[in-house]
Amino acid sequence: MGWHMGVRVLSIGTISICLVPALDCAQAQTASGGSEVLPAIEVVAPPTTSTRPAARPARGSTAPRATQNVRRVLVYPTAPTPTARSGMDVDKVPAAINAVGAAQIARTDSLNVAVALQQQIPGVVLSDTTGNPFMPDVQFRGFVASPVSGTPQGLAVYQNGMRINEAFGDTVHWDLIPTAAIRSVTIVTNNPAFGLNALGGAVNVLMKDGFNYKGAEINTMGGSFGRIQSSAQYGQQFGNWSVYGALEGVRDNGYRNFSESAIRRFYGDVGYRTDSSEFHLNVGVAKNNFGAAAAVPVELLQKYWGATYTTPQTTDNRVAYANLTGKVEVTPTWTLEGSARVRAFRQKTVDGNPTETEPCGADPALLCFNDDTSPANGLNGVQLANPFPADAVLGQIDRTSTRSTTTGATLQATNTDQLFGHNNQFMVGTSFDSGVTRFGASAELGTIGSNYVVNGSGIFLGPSGSPISIGPVSLRATNRYTGIYALDTFDVTDAFSISGGGRFNHANIVLQDLIGTDLNGNHTFSRFNPMIGGTYKITPELTAYAGYSEANRAPTPLELACADPARPCIAAAFLIADPPLKQVVSRTIEAGFRGTRELNIGTLGWKVGAFRATNADDILAIPSPELQGFGYFQNVGRTRRQGIEAQVNLTSKTLQLYASYALVDARFLDPLTLDSNSPFADADGKIQVLPGNRIPAIPRNRFKVGVDYSITDAFKVGGDALFVGSQYFVGDESNQAARLPGYSVFNLHTSYQINKTFQIYGRVDNVFDNRYSVYGTFFERDDIPNFTNGGAEFTDARSVSPARPRAFYAGLKATF
């Protein structure tokens, strides 16, 4: 009855793959190293000339494939389910299709999946607020998934159905995802089923297993800036069982001082399946260390491209997780699937900064905080004596520790019975996630040397400031997120399908101050988010789509604990008070066309679409004009992100060519008065934001192009280019300062298949050694002297994150 999802196929025709623009037409995963892009399934083709359901062959039937009337379908995720065989026929998705497969990830020669997302998805661009390329901000349509605590997050991210937005700040640590083990990544829009944070969409990462990857591969690459990276993966099927494992390691000295990286990751999967069920247990661990050089004053950068400002800045990330997933075909038309997971995340940061601690005006033998009269106290509450020389430049080393344990479960039922004689897919599900976080922070006073390194003194700050603006923190935060969702897709005709549904989200966040009571709080947020959309297949080669959806984001524990303008927090770390924030609600509409066409020179795929997302009660991180490095979170009214996306790709046996353009127009819609460190701020450190001002750090234009050409069956060459437009500096919400200039970067790569087993390859990144910056903000010019200019005061308030200079890499890959 209806149409039934059967076994996954391991050979996909070129035409099938190219139904989805922007996807390469690689063959399915084999031991020789090819890989499929989207999960493909076999289905019994539904009737097209009769309203009576076609008879379904019995399980285990030996009837030939033609007799069973089997067709191949590419599926696109419709909910954060863990199995690749779930989802919707891609032709019926009422939203833009954005997907990256294992072959496209491998083509980047990077163990950082964000690089492939930027290269292949029109609306994605990477920003670098940390100064380390392995910890990027991934921005899609102006919404961000960032590893930086305090960045308002706008994308939900799932790995095999497990939510990996960390519990405390909804941060996303891309470095923890084992890149070699990724089967596909999709960015899903117009779908509230993905729960909280999916304001701009959801990133859905599916991993490999021994059923879809068979063989072994060892891949090692090295090159500029001390980079050496290696990965190994193995997968095999043994009857109804499968095993898969991937191990990765990276060492990189970085192109800036103190920006080294060390990455160690493992992912494993054990699977079991029959004709009617499939179960997997996948586990992962990672231990990564980074030097995060962050933004640097442009005056220092003009003297040396590898310059840094106030170090040390280090991050230590660790994760361990286990995810048990299952799918059972209860009847030919009812399928149950679910998952249960546990995830332990640990992070420690060390951050050297300027300090607001200074000798007191009345008695320089004592220390004061933020002015020369308010005492700077020690941990015992007693004012600190001043042990530093009179000519010392004071700083502080801020340390944070975050320990989160999250557990969760998902259960979903899918039905494919026909409705009124028409094909119909109905899905209903529920999810629950619970997180417990222990957060701690401390500040150690020190002195800043001429190399901008902060040397600790062993003296720690206690509660200080008027009102208290700093001090040790010990906080316990509990998140409980519950969701119930339902979606239905109904075929009105063979060409016209409509989808509708929604999700109810309930979030409860409890804060417990383990030192005092200022951070205590109990917050509850709930909302129902609807969606509706449709697709119309105008011709077999042309499909139109349109949809409307809503999504919400609850304030994170970090934001709730740092939302008082009178009591800002340092670097989103030292939490001071617990005033309420409103949840963010986003309403999105999008529409467009997509299609494919067979040409003499290959398969042409294309798409063009437009979107508009309006946020109500958006949350913004506001810098304090009085305390350098301090800030707070504030609802800023309505904001809007709108634009167009267009992409075309041409694929043949010897040539793969793609090009895309995205315009993202992000603006404030309400008048605002904000604190800012902008040089255009008034005497009180405030700027006036008018409706229509552009949101900083979101470039308006991005253009991408890439080509791969097989000179012979063994020898391939290719290249890609990225053009990104200008953007406003963070802190310039009033759009008064000059913008951060746009940039262009060109990369080349080549490979040679020596024999069936060995391949050598090489690449050159930033071929023309273009010196550009991807992020800009402002800093307090008078906090620390410009030691490179004889100790004079800095004259330029701009601070930027420089991009990587030209780099050369070469590698060897062995496939068995």
N, C-alpha and C positions, 0 to 999 in steps of 0.2 A: 504494500500500500504506500502511496506517496513515493518519495525517493529516499533511499537509505544509504548512509555512509558505510562503505565497506573498507577493504584493506587499502593501505597507503601504497601508491605506486612509486617505483624507483626509476622510472624513465619517462621524461616529460618532453613532448614535442615542442618545437620552436614556437609554433603558432599559439599553443596553450599558454606558455610563459609570457609571451608578448601581449596577451590580453591586458596586462597591467603595464602602463607606461612607466618608464624609468627603471624597469627590471631587465637584467641581462638574461639572455636566453641560454643559460648554461644547462647542461644535462644534469640529471639527478646525481646525488652523491654516490661516488664509487670509490674504490680503492685508489684510483689514479688521481684523485684530488679534486674532481669537479664537484659542484654543489648546486642544489636546487635553491630557488629564491623564496617562494611561498610554499607552504605545505600543500601538497596535491593529494586528492583523494579520488577513489573510484566510487561512482554512484550509479544506481540503476536509473536510466533516463526516464523521466516522467512522460506520460502520454501527452502529445501535442494536438491530437485530432479527436480525442474522446474524453469525456468527463469521467469515465470509469478508470479507477486506479489500475495500473499494470500489475500483473502478478509478479511477486518477488521470488526469485529462485531460492530454494532451500539452502540453508548454510551448508557449506561443503559440497555444493553442487559441482559436478564435473562438466556442465554444459559449456561449450565454447563461448569465448567472450562476446562474439558477435551475436550469438543467440540470446545472451543475457542483456543485450542492448546497453552495455556499459559505456559511460563517457567519463572523461577526466575533467575535473573542476578545480579551479584555484579557490581556496577559501581564505576569508579575511576575518580576523577576530571580531566578535561581537560582545565579548565579556572577558574579564580577566581569568579565563579558565586555563588550566595548565597543559592541556593536550593540544597537539598540533592539528588533530583531526576535527576540532570544533570550529564553528564559525559559519559564515554566510558565503554563498556563491558571490564572487567578487563583482559580478555584473549587477548585483542587486544592492550594493552598498551605497546609501544615499549621502555620500561624502567623498572628499578627495582621497585617493589611494596613495599612501606614502609607505614604501617598503624597501628594505635593504636585505639582501640575502648573503649567505656565507661566501659566495664567490666575490661579491662586491667588497665585503669586508677584507677578504684575503688580498684583493688587488691593492689595497692601501699599504700593505707591508707594515702595518701598525698593530700593536696589541692594545690600541685605544679605540673602542668602537665608535666614539664620538667623531673621529676623523671621517669614517665612512658615512655617518649621518650628515655631516656638513657637505661632503662631496656629492651625495646622491639626492638629498631631499631639498626641494627648492626653498622652503621656508625656514630651514635650519641654518644657523650661523653660530660659531663658537666665540665665546668671550673669555678672557683670561684675567680674572680678578686676583688669583692667587700667585701668579707668576710661575706656575708650573703647568706644563702642557698636559700632564696626566690628571689634573684636577680642573677640567674646564667647566664653564657655564654653558649648557646646551640650551640655546634659545630657539623656540619655534613659534613663528607668528607673533613675536614679542612677548611670549610667555617663557619662563625660565625653569629649568631643573638644574640646581646648582649644589656643589658641595660646601659652599660658604655659609656658615651659620649666620642667620640674619637676613639672607636674601629671600624676599617674598617669593615663594614657590608657586608655579602655575601649571605644572605638568605632573601627572601621576605616572609612576614607573613600576612595571611589574616584570618579574623574572619567573617564567614557568608558573604564572598565576600567583606568585608571592609578591606582595607589596614591598618594595625596597626603598620607598621614601622613609628615612629614619624617623623614629617616633618623636624625638625631641624638637626638631626644627623642620621636619619634612625634607631635609637635605637629601641629595642623591649623590652617592660616591661612585662615579663611573669607574674608578680604578679597581673596585671590588668585583666587577663583572668579568668573568673569564672569557676573553674575546674569542679565542680559538674555538671555544665550545659553543658559540652562538650559531644557531641554524637560521634564524631570521629575526628582523626587527621591524615592527610596524608602528607607525604613529597614527593612532585612531582618533578621529574627530567626530563631532555630531553624535556622541554616544555617552549618556550619563551613567551607563552600567558600570563604568570603570571607577565610580565612587568619588571620594573627596580628592580635591586638587586637580581634577581634570578640566581646569578652566580653559586651557588652550588645546587640550587633548591628552591622550595617554600613550606612553611608550610601552609597547608590549614586546618583551624579549622572550623568544622561544629557544630552548637549548637542544643540542644534538643528543641522540641516544644511539644504542647499538642497532636499532632497527633501521634508522635512516642514515647512519654512517658506518661503513664497513671498511676496515683496513687500518693502516697506521701511517703516521706522518711525523717527521722531525724537521723543524724549521729553525734555523739559526741565522741571525743577521747582526752586523756590527757596522760602526762608522763614526761620524762626527760627534764631538762632545762626549767622547767616552761611551757611546751607546753600544751595548751588547744585549741582545734579547734572544730568547729561545723558547720554543713551545714544542710540546709533544702531545699527540692524541692517538687514541686507539679505540676502535669500536668493532663489535662482532655480535652476531646472532647465533645462538645455539638452540635450535629448535624453537620452542616458545619463549626462550629466555634471551636476554641481550645484556651486554655490558658496554659501558663507554667511560673513558677517563681522559682528562686533559690537564696538563701541567704547564705552567708558564712562569717565566722569570725575566725581569728587565733590570739592568743597571744603566744609569745615565747620569753623567756629571752635570748636565744642564749647560745652557749657553749663558747663564748669568751666575754671578758669585752666589754661593750658598744655595743653589737650586738643584742639588742632586736628588735622584730618585732611585728607590729600590722596591721592586714589586715581586711578590711571590704569591701565586694563586694555584688552587687545585679545584677541579670539578669532576664529580663522578656520578654515574647513573646506572642503576640496575633495573631492568624492565622485564615484565612478563605479560604476554598477550595470547588471547585465543581469537576465534572468529567473532566473538561477541563481547570481549572485554580487554582491557589493557590497564596495567598497573606499573607505577614507577616509584622508586625511591631515589631521589637525587640529593647529594650533599655537596657542600663546598666550604673551603676555608681560604682565607687570604691574610697576609701580613705585609703591609706596605708602609714605607717611610718616605717622606718628602721634605725637601727644602722648599718653602714657599716664599719666593722673593718679593712678591706683591708689587704694587705700583711704586714708581720712583720719580722724584722731581725731575722735570725735563732738563734743568740746569746740570744735573749730574749725568743724565743720559747723553747729553751733547758732548761730554768729555769721554765717556766710556759706555759702550752699549751693554755691557754686562754689569753695570752699577746696581747697587742695592741701597736701601735706606732703612735703617733701624732693624738689625738682626740680633739674635737668631729668630727665625720664623720656621718652625718645623711642625709637621703633622705626622702622627703615627695612627694608622687605621688598621683595625683587625676585625674580622668577621668569621663566624661559623654558623652554618645553617643546615637544616634537614627539611625536606619537603616530600611528603608522601601523597601521591596523586593516583586517581583511579577513574576509569570510565567503563560503564557497563551498558550494553544494549539490552534493556529489559524486555522489549518487544521489538518487532521490526520497525516501529515508529516512535518508540519512547527510549530515550537515552538518559541515564543518570551519570553525573560526573562530580567529582569533588576533590578536595585536597585538605591536608592538615600540615601545618608547618610551624617551625620554631627557628628564631634567628637571634643570635647574640652579636651585638655590635659594640666595639670599644674604640674610643678615640682619645688621644692625648695631644694637646697643642701647646707649643711654646712660642710666645710672640713678644719680641722686643719692641718697645714703643717709647715715645716721649712720655713724660709724666707731668702732672699738674702739681707735684710735690716741689716745694721750694723753701728756702730759708725764710723764717718769719721776719717781718719788717721790724718789729720791736725788739726781738731777740734772735739774731741769726744763729745762735747756738741751738735753736729748736727748729723743727720742721713744721710747715703749714701746708694745706692742700687747697688748691684752686685759687687761693688769694694769700695775702701775707698775714692774715689774722686767724683763719679757721685751722684748728689743730689737725696735723697729720698724726694719727694714732697708730700704735702698734697693735698686735693681736690681743694684748691684755687691756686695751682701751686707754692706755696712758700715752700722752703726747711723746713723739719720738724726738730724741736728741739728734742734732745734726753732726754726723761723723765725717762728712765729706769736705774736701778742700774747698776753699772759697772760689777757686776758678773751675771747679768741676761742672760738667754738663750732666744734669741728672736725667735718668730714664728709669724705666721699670720693665721687668720681665713678667708678662701675664701668662699664667698657665691655666688650662682647663682640662677637665677629665669628664668624659661622657660615657656612661655604661648603660646600654639599653638592651633589654630582652623583650622580644615581641613574639607573640603566638597568634595563630589565626586558623580559621577554617572556612571553606567555601563549599556550598552544595548547590548544584544546578540540575534542572531537568529540561530536556528539549524534546519537543514533539513535532513530527513531520506528517501527521495525518492531513489529508486533504480537507479543505473547508469549503462547503458549498460547491464541491466539484473542482475546486481550484487548489493548486499547490500552496502550502502554508507552512511556515516554520515558527513555532512558538517556543519561547524560552522563559523560564522563571528561575530565580536563584536568590540565595542569601549569603552574606559573608559577615564574618566577625573577626576583628583584629584588636588585640590588647597589647599595650606596651607599657613597660615600667622602666623609668630612667632615673639613674642617680647622676646628678650633675654637680661638679665642684669647681671652684675657681679661686685663684690666689694671685697676689701681686707682690713681687719682690723688687725693692728699690735697688738701683745700681747707677753706674756712670756710663756715659756714652763716649767712646773713643773716636779718633779722627777717621776711622774706617766705618763708623756708624754701627759698631757692634756694642750692644749693651752688656756690661759685665756686672753680674749680680754681687750684692753685698751681704746676703744672708739676712737682711732686714725686711720683714714683711709688713705690708700695710693692713691695719685693721679698719673698722668702720670709720670713715673720715669724710669731711666735706659738710657743707651747710646748704641745703639738706644733704644727708649722707649720699655720696655718689660713688663710693668704692668701698670695698671690703671683701673678706672671704665669703664665698657662697657655698652652701650645701643644700641641695634641693632634690626632693623626690617628686617626680611627675608621673602620673598614670593617664594613659589614653585608652579609651574604649570606643571603637568605631564599629557601628552596626549598619548594615545595608540590606535592603530588600528590593529586587529589581525584576522587571518583566519586559520583554520585547517581543514583537510579532512582526513577521514579514509575510505579506499576502500578495500572491500573484493575481492581480485583477485580470490581466491577459497574459499571453506568452511574452509580451514586450513590456508590460507596465506592472511594476511592483511597488507597493507602499509598505512603509515600516512605521511602527509607533510603539510607544512604551514609556518607561520612566524608572526612576530609582528613588527610594526614600532613604536618606542618610540621617543617622543619629550619632552625634559625637559628644562624649563626656570627657572633660579634662579636669583632673584634680591636681592641684599644686600643694605641696607640703614643705614649708620652710623648716629645715632641720637645725637652723641656728636661732632664728627669731620667729616673727609672725608676719612680716611685711609681704612675703611672697605667697602666703596662704591664699587659696582660691578654689572655687568649684564652679566650672563653667559648662553649660550644655548648649549645643547647637543642633538644630534639626531642620530638614527641608526636603520637599519632594521636587525632583527635577524631571520634567517631561522631555520627550523628543518626538519628532515626526519627520518623515522624509519619504522620498520616492525616487525611483529610477525609471527611465523610459528608453527602451532600445529603439532608436529612430530607424536605424538600419543595422544589419549584422555587424557593421564596422563602426557604429557611432551610438554612444549612450549619453543621455542627459541625466543629471541628478540635481536634487535640491533637498535641503533639510534645515530644521530648526531644533535647537536643543538648549538646555540650561544645565549649569553645573555650579557647585558651591565649594568653598574652601573654609574650613574652620581655622581660626587663629591657632598657631602652634603654641605649645607651652613656653617656648622661648619668647615669642612675641607677647604673649599675655603677661609674662613676668618682666617685661621691659617696655612699658607703654606710657610712662609718665614723663612728659617733657621737662618737668621740674627736677626729675631725678633720672637723668640719662644713664645708660649702661655703657661700659667700655667694650668696644668691639663685639657687641652683642654677647658678651661673656659674663659680665658682672651684673647680675639681675638684682633690681632694686625694689620694685613695687609691682602691684598686681591690679592695675585698673582695667576695666573691661574694654574689649574690642568687639566690633561687629564682624560677622562672617562675610566673606566676599561671595557675591553671586554674579555669575557670568551668563549672558544670553547671546547665543551665537547663531547666525544664519549663514549658510554657504550654498553655492550653486555652481554648476559648471558642466563641461562636456569632456568626454574621454573617448578614445577610439584607437583602432589599429587598422593597418592596411598592408596587404602584401604587394611589394614592388619587385621589379626585376633585380634590384640590387640588395634586397633584404626585406625585413619586416619593420614597418614604421609604426611606432606607438607614440601617442601624444595625449596631453591633457591640458585644459585651461579652466580656471575657476576663480571665484571671488569669495571673500568671506568678510564678515563683520562681527566682532565680539565686543560687547559692552559690559564692563564690570561696574557693579554697584558696590559702594563701600570698599573700594580697593584699599589695600594696605601697602604703605610705603615705609622704607627705612629712612628716618630723618636724622642727619648729623646734628650734633649739638654745636651751636656757634661759640659756646664758652669753653667747652672741654674737647680738645683735640682727641680724635679717636673714639669719642663717646657718641651715643645716639639713642634713638628710641623709635618705636613703631606707632603709626598713626593711620586711622582711616582717612582717606583723602577724597571721598566722594566718588564720582563717576569718572571712569577712563574708558577709552575706546581704542581697539586695535582692528584695523581693517586693511584690506589689500587684495592683490591678485597674485595668482601663481600660474605659471605656464611651463610646460616641459615637453620636450620631444626627444625621442631616441630612435636610432636606426641600428638594427642588428642583422648581421649575416654571419656566414661561417668564418670570414676573415676580418670583419670590421664590426666594431661596436662604437657608436658615437652618441653622445647625449649633450643636451644643452638645456638650461632652465633659467628662468627669471622670476624673482619674487619681489613684490613691493609690499612693504609693511609700514603703514602709517599709524603711529601710536600717539595719542594725544590725551591731555586732560580735558574734561568737559565742564568742570566746575571751578570757580575762582578759589584760590587758596593763598594763605599766608604761611610760608614755611621757613624754618630755620635753615641756614645754609652757610657753608664756608666759601661760597663764591666770592670773588673779588668785587662783584656787583651788589653784594648784600648791603643793606643800609647800616646805620650806626648800631642798631640793635641786633645785627646779624640775621636779618630777615629779608626774604625776597617775596615778590608778589607774582603769583602764577595766575595767568588769565586763561579762560576757556580757549582751547585751540593750541596752546603751547604743547610742543612735542615732548614726549617722555624721554629722558636721557637714556643713553646706553643701548638704544634700539636703532640700528642703521636702517634707513628707509629703503635702500636698493641693494639687491644681491643678485649677481649673475654668475652662473657656473657653466663650464664646458669641459668635456673630456673625450678622449679618443683612445682606442686600442686597435692595433692593426697587426695581423699575422703576416709577416713577410714570407715566412715559410711555416710549415706545421710546427717546427721547433722554435723558431725565432720570432718573438713578439716585441713590439715597441708601443709606447703610449705616453700620453701626457694629460694634464688637467690644469685648469686655471680657475681662479676665484677672484671676483671683483666685488668689493663691499663698499657701499657708500658711506658718507660722513655720518657722525652721530654727536649728540650733545654730551658734554661732560656730566657725570653724576654730581649733583649739587647745583646744576644749572637748569632747574626745572622752569625758570622764567625765560630761558633761551636768549640770554643777553651776551654771553661770552662766545668767542669764536669756537666753531665745532672741531672735534677731533677729525682730522682728514681721513677720507676714504683710502682704500689701499687695494692693490692687486698683487697676486702671487701666482707664480707658474711652477709646475712640478713636472718632471720627466721620469719615466720608468721603463725598464726593459727586462726580458727574461729569455733564457735559452734552455730548452729541454734536452739535456745531454743524452739521456736514454729514458727508458720507461720509469726508472727509479729516481734519477737525480735531475734537479733543475738548479741553475744558478740565476741570480737576478740582481738587479741594482736599481737605485733611484737617486735622483737629485731633487731635493726640495728647495723651494725659493731660488730657482735657477739664476735669477738676475740679482740676487742678494739685496732685495728691496728692504729698506729699513722703515718699518711702520709699526704702529701701535694699535692694539685691538680694544683698549679700555682706557678711560680717562676719568680722573676725579680731581678734587682740590685738597690742599693740605694747608696747615697753619705755617706760614713762612718764618715766623719768629720763634718757633719752638726749639729748633736746633740750628746752630750756625752752619753755614756752608763751608765746611772745612777745606773743600777744594778751591775756595776763593779767599783764603786767608782768614776764615772765620767770620766773614761778613754775613749779613742777613741775606737769605734768599730773596730774589726779586720777582720770581715767577711762581704763582700759586698752583700751576698745573702739575699733576702727577699722573704718569701713564704706565701701562704695562707693555714693554717692547716685545715684538714677535721674534721668532727664531730666525737667525741669519741663514745664509745658504748652508746646506748640509748634504753630505754624501754618505750613502749606505750601500752595502753589498751583502748578499746572503746566499745560503745553500739550503735547498729543501729536498728531503728524501721521502718518497712515498712508497709504501709497500702494500 
